[in-house]
């Protein structure tokens, strides 16, 4: 199941508990990560998909890890 909202669980600082899909304005000439062995895929229509299990350390720069900055 995928949603337009990010859901994460403990383990790493943040880790996706379910897939996440969004349409973006970056349109590559070829699909990126299309073999599904990657955590992130971007297809030629601009659909960005991040698979369940992707982990990250939160936002960087002059900000804090608040709910408003998780998707960054």
N, C-alpha and C positions, 0 to 999 in steps of 0.2 A: 504494500500500500504506500502511496506517496501523497504528500500534502503540500500546500504552499507555505506552511509554517514549519519552522525548525524545531525539532524535538531532540533533546540530547540526554545522555545518561552519564553517570560517574565512571571513572577509569582513567582516562586522560583528563586534562582540564575540561575539555568539551568533546563529546563524541555523538554523532547522529544516531538516534535510536530508530529512525525510519528514514526512507528516502526523501529527497527534496528536489522539486523541479520548478523551474521558472523560465520564462521567455525573456531573453535579453537582446540588446541591440548590437551585439557582436556576431557577425555572420562570417564564418570561416569558409574558405574555398572547398575544404574537405572536412568530413566528420573527424573530430578529435576524440581519442579514447574510445572509439567505436567497438573495440573488441571485448568490451565489458569487463576486462581484467583491471581496469583503472577505476578509481573512486569517483572521478569526475569525467563526464562526457559532454561535449558540445557538438550539436549537429548543424548542418548547413542552413536550416531554417532559423537557427538561433535559440534552440531549446537546450538549456543547461540543466544537467542532472547530476546530483551528488548522491552517491549510494549510501545506504545504511552502513554504519561502521566507520565512516570518515571521521578523523579526529584532528583537532587543532588546539592551539594554546590561547585562543581568544583574540581580541583586538590588540593592535599595536599602535604605537605613536602616542600622541598627547591625549589619551582617553582612558577610560576605565572599562572593565568588563561588565557593563550594565546591560540590561535586557535590550535597550535601544541600539546597542552596538554589536550584538551577537552575529548578525547576518553578514557584516562587513567582511 
